[in-house]
Amino acid sequence: MTRQTQGAELTSIRPITAIPDSPRDKRPLLLFCGFVVLALVPLAAGDYLLSSILIPTVVMALAAVGLNLVMGYAGLVSLGSAAFMSIGAFSAYNLLLRVPILPLPVVIVLAGLISAAGGVVFGLPSLRIKGFYLAASTLGAQFFVEWLFTNFNWFSNGSQTLTISAPRLELFGRDLSSPQGRYLLVLATTALLLWLAHNIVRSRIGRDWTAIRDMDTAAAVLGVQIAPRKLQAYGVSSFICGIAGTLWAFAYLGTADAHAFSLDKSFEVLFIVLIGGTASLAGNFLGAVLIVLLPIGLERLVEATGLADTVNMGALSNLQSVVFGLVIIVLLIKEPDGLIGLSRRLFRSATARAHRASPDTASVVSSNLEKDDS
């Protein structure tokens, strides 16, 4: 190759332009903008939208974030997320009742820490077993905690009905008992915990969890401490689930008992993770929207078609279970990454179509330069 041809090739190379920011770098900004929009919702939303739709959706998404950390990122199994939600709810109730000088934020954090301690205890079998046997052990946590709060009325302050009632929600002298106040409390708590989960996932702990999920033997060879990381996964997951249970009992239900956090609630949280997408924080909110809105949509559909008198509530509940099962089966087959994977694929295809439809900027500039030279 001659010196002249080398110079021609060098001059034909286009200058390297600045690399645009990747979508991953913009996700925290997008999440922040989304929470800002949600914070402005009480200005226009009614009490029904806040109390019956938005609050349960955000709380269930928060519980799914906790479960997703241990299942999606660490690759472990947990079928007792509702048990840790109940530990958080009953702990917060007793802290406010027996130590009334504690402010509400401190009570919420302490309830989460107590739930985290329970998660670490019930996560100890993960050091020895895995798979189906680990799932059975976490399922035992669900039955044990429900039995504990049902048979010992000390946790419910001696109530004959074994129920706990939400105390007066107050923060810095401001009453939060209104739907707007409870919604803002839930939204602010969820935003802080989502920020915490995001930072943990991007830290060394999160990378160690991913290594354990992919292959724990290789992770151990690379120097990852398997046992502490597994227990940390259960602890952080239970911490978030415990706070979610506190919000579920105090900000949504108002009055709750141990059966409000039954095995069905654990499966609902699991369905949110599967539908939204594992190893994704944003997917939990998509799954929660579907889980909360689908029963309401089916009820509205039955009323609109005039079948409210012929279809009883039991049949409608069974129909909801069938629909949930079909959605999970279709997503596991067609879109294993869940709704978040589907939304990303649709966004990429839309961006590609828009890119193909727009003219090539470089060709336009070069043509203009040729016209100027001529």
HUKACOR-V13922 format. One record per pair of residues at least 4 apart in sequence whose C-alpha atoms are under 7 Angstrom apart, sorted by the first residue. I is the first residue (numbers start at 1). J is the second residue. D is the distance in Angstrom with one decimal. If there is no record, write none. Layout:
# HUKACOR-V13922
i=(I:I)
j=(J:J)
d=(D:D)
This chain:
# HUKACOR-V13922
i=(1:1:2:3:4:5:6:7:8:9:21:23:26:27:28:29:30:31:32:33:34:35:36:37:39:41:42:45:45:46:47:47:48:49:49:50:50:50:50:51:51:51:52:53:53:54:55:55:55:55:56:56:57:57:57:57:58:59:59:59:59:59:60:60:60:61:61:61:61:62:62:62:63:63:63:63:63:64:64:64:64:64:65:65:65:66:66:66:66:67:67:67:68:68:68:68:68:69:69:69:69:70:70:70:70:70:70:71:71:71:72:72:73:73:73:73:74:74:74:74:74:75:77:77:78:78:79:79:79:79:80:80:80:80:80:80:81:81:81:82:82:82:82:82:82:82:83:83:83:83:83:83:84:84:84:84:84:84:85:85:85:85:85:85:85:85:86:86:86:86:86:87:87:87:88:88:88:88:88:88:88:88:88:89:89:89:89:89:90:90:91:91:92:92:92:92:92:93:94:94:95:95:96:96:96:102:102:103:104:104:104:105:106:107:108:108:109:110:111:111:111:112:112:112:112:112:113:113:114:115:115:115:115:116:116:116:116:116:117:117:118:119:119:119:119:120:120:120:120:122:122:123:123:124:125:125:126:126:127:129:129:130:131:132:133:134:135:136:137:138:139:140:141:142:142:143:144:145:146:146:146:147:148:149:149:149:150:150:153:153:153:153:154:156:156:156:159:162:163:163:163:164:164:164:165:165:165:166:166:166:166:168:169:169:169:170:170:170:171:176:176:177:177:178:179:180:181:182:182:183:184:185:186:186:187:188:189:190:191:192:193:194:195:196:197:198:199:200:200:201:201:201:202:202:203:204:205:206:207:208:208:209:209:210:211:211:211:212:212:215:216:217:218:219:219:220:220:220:225:226:227:228:229:230:231:232:233:234:235:236:237:238:239:240:241:242:243:244:245:246:247:247:248:248:249:249:249:249:250:256:258:261:262:263:264:265:266:267:268:269:270:271:272:272:272:272:272:273:273:273:273:274:274:274:275:275:275:275:275:276:276:276:276:276:276:276:277:277:277:277:277:277:277:278:283:283:283:284:285:286:286:287:288:289:290:293:294:295:295:296:297:298:299:300:301:302:302:302:303:303:307:311:311:312:313:314:315:316:317:318:319:320:321:322:323:324:325:326:327:328:329:330:331:331:331:332:335:335:337:338:339:340:341:342:343:344:345:346:347:348:349:350:351:352:353:354:360:361:362:363:364:365:366:367:368:369:370)
j=(5:6:6:7:8:9:10:11:12:13:25:27:30:31:32:33:34:35:36:37:38:39:40:41:184:45:180:49:50:50:51:179:52:53:54:54:55:179:183:55:179:252:56:57:292:58:59:183:186:252:60:252:61:288:289:292:62:63:186:244:247:248:64:269:288:65:284:285:288:66:190:244:67:240:241:244:269:68:269:272:273:284:69:281:284:237:238:240:241:71:81:237:72:73:273:278:279:73:74:233:237:74:75:76:233:234:237:75:76:77:278:279:209:210:213:279:209:210:212:213:233:213:134:135:135:138:135:138:139:266:84:138:139:141:142:266:85:241:266:86:142:261:262:263:265:266:87:141:142:145:146:261:88:115:119:238:241:242:89:241:242:243:244:245:246:261:90:242:245:258:261:91:115:242:92:111:112:114:115:242:243:245:246:93:242:245:246:249:94:155:95:111:96:107:108:111:246:97:98:155:99:107:100:102:107:106:107:107:108:170:171:109:110:111:112:243:113:114:115:242:243:116:239:240:242:243:117:239:118:119:238:239:242:120:235:236:238:239:121:235:122:123:234:235:238:124:231:234:235:138:141:231:234:231:129:134:130:134:227:133:134:134:135:136:137:138:139:140:141:142:143:144:145:146:263:147:148:149:150:258:259:151:152:153:155:258:162:258:157:158:159:162:158:162:163:164:163:257:255:256:257:255:256:257:254:255:256:249:250:254:255:177:175:176:177:174:175:176:175:181:182:181:182:182:183:184:185:186:251:187:188:189:190:247:191:192:193:194:195:196:197:198:199:200:201:202:203:205:206:205:206:207:206:207:207:208:209:210:211:212:224:213:229:214:215:216:219:216:219:219:220:221:222:223:224:224:225:226:229:230:231:232:233:234:235:236:237:238:239:240:241:242:243:244:245:246:247:248:249:250:251:252:252:253:253:254:255:256:254:260:262:265:266:267:268:269:270:271:272:273:274:275:276:284:287:288:291:277:278:284:287:278:328:338:287:328:331:338:339:283:284:286:287:338:339:340:283:284:337:338:339:340:341:337:287:339:340:288:289:290:339:291:292:293:294:297:298:299:320:300:301:302:303:304:305:306:307:308:307:308:311:315:316:316:317:318:319:320:321:322:323:324:325:326:327:328:329:330:331:332:333:334:335:336:338:336:341:342:341:342:343:344:345:346:347:348:349:350:351:352:353:354:355:356:357:358:364:365:366:367:368:369:370:371:372:373:374)
d=(6.6:7.0:6.4:6.3:6.3:6.2:6.2:6.2:6.3:6.6:6.5:6.5:6.2:6.1:6.1:6.2:6.1:6.2:6.2:6.3:6.3:6.0:6.6:6.7:6.9:5.8:5.9:6.2:6.8:6.4:5.9:6.0:5.5:5.3:6.2:5.0:5.9:6.2:6.5:5.7:5.9:6.7:6.6:6.0:7.0:6.1:6.2:5.8:6.9:6.5:5.9:6.6:6.1:5.5:5.9:6.1:6.2:6.4:7.0:5.7:6.8:6.4:6.2:6.8:6.0:6.2:5.2:5.0:5.3:6.6:6.2:6.1:6.5:6.5:4.8:5.4:6.7:5.9:5.4:6.3:5.9:5.8:6.4:6.1:6.2:4.2:6.6:5.1:5.5:6.2:6.7:5.8:4.8:6.7:6.2:6.2:6.3:5.1:6.4:6.8:6.1:5.0:6.4:5.6:5.3:6.1:6.1:4.7:4.8:5.6:4.6:4.2:5.9:5.5:6.8:5.2:4.3:5.6:6.3:5.0:6.7:4.2:6.5:5.6:5.9:5.5:6.2:5.6:5.2:6.3:7.0:5.5:5.4:6.0:4.7:5.8:6.4:6.6:5.3:6.2:7.0:5.1:6.4:6.9:5.7:4.7:6.3:6.7:4.9:5.8:6.9:6.5:6.3:5.6:7.0:5.7:5.9:5.3:6.3:5.1:4.3:7.0:6.2:3.8:6.9:7.0:6.1:6.9:5.7:6.7:5.9:5.9:5.5:6.2:6.1:4.8:5.7:6.9:5.4:3.9:5.8:5.6:5.5:6.3:6.8:5.2:4.0:6.2:6.2:6.6:6.1:5.2:6.1:5.8:6.3:5.2:6.6:6.1:5.8:6.9:5.3:6.5:5.0:6.9:6.9:6.4:6.4:6.3:6.2:6.9:6.4:6.3:6.1:6.0:6.3:6.2:6.3:6.2:6.2:6.5:6.7:6.1:4.4:6.5:4.8:5.1:6.2:5.7:6.5:6.2:5.6:5.6:5.3:6.2:4.4:6.4:4.7:4.5:6.4:6.5:6.3:5.8:5.4:5.2:5.2:6.4:5.5:5.7:5.2:6.6:6.6:6.1:5.9:7.0:6.0:6.7:6.0:6.2:6.0:6.4:5.8:4.8:6.4:6.3:6.4:6.3:6.1:6.3:6.8:6.8:6.7:6.1:6.0:6.3:6.8:6.1:6.1:6.3:6.1:5.5:7.0:6.1:6.1:7.0:6.5:5.8:6.6:6.1:6.3:4.8:6.2:5.8:5.2:5.5:5.9:5.5:6.5:6.1:6.6:5.4:4.4:5.6:5.5:6.2:5.9:4.4:6.6:6.9:4.7:5.0:6.1:6.7:6.2:5.2:5.7:5.4:4.7:5.5:6.7:4.1:5.5:6.0:6.1:6.2:6.0:6.2:6.2:6.2:5.4:6.0:5.9:6.1:6.0:6.6:6.1:6.3:6.3:5.9:6.1:6.2:6.1:6.0:6.3:6.2:6.1:6.4:6.1:6.4:5.6:6.9:4.0:6.9:5.7:7.0:6.5:6.1:6.2:6.3:6.2:6.2:6.4:6.1:6.8:6.2:6.1:6.5:5.5:4.1:5.8:6.3:6.1:6.4:6.3:6.5:5.4:4.9:6.4:6.4:6.2:6.2:6.4:6.0:6.2:6.5:6.0:6.0:6.0:6.0:6.0:6.4:6.2:5.8:6.5:6.2:6.1:6.3:6.3:6.0:6.2:6.0:5.0:6.8:5.1:6.2:5.0:5.6:6.4:5.8:4.9:5.9:7.0:5.7:6.9:6.4:6.2:6.4:6.2:6.0:6.3:6.5:6.3:5.9:5.7:6.1:4.4:5.5:6.8:5.6:5.8:5.8:6.7:6.2:7.0:6.5:5.2:6.1:6.9:5.0:6.1:4.2:5.1:5.4:4.1:4.9:4.9:5.9:5.3:7.0:4.9:4.0:6.1:5.8:6.9:6.6:6.3:6.5:4.9:6.1:6.1:6.5:6.7:6.2:6.0:5.8:5.6:5.9:6.1:6.2:6.4:6.2:6.1:6.2:6.3:6.0:6.2:6.3:5.3:5.7:6.1:5.3:5.9:6.4:6.8:6.4:6.1:6.3:6.1:6.3:6.5:6.3:6.2:6.1:6.1:6.2:6.1:6.2:6.1:6.1:6.1:6.0:6.2:5.8:4.6:5.8:5.9:4.4:7.0:6.6:4.8:6.4:6.0:6.1:6.2:6.2:6.1:6.1:6.2:6.1:6.1:6.1:6.2:6.2:6.0:6.1:6.1:6.2:6.4:6.2:6.2:6.1:6.3:6.3:6.2:6.3:6.3:6.2:6.2)
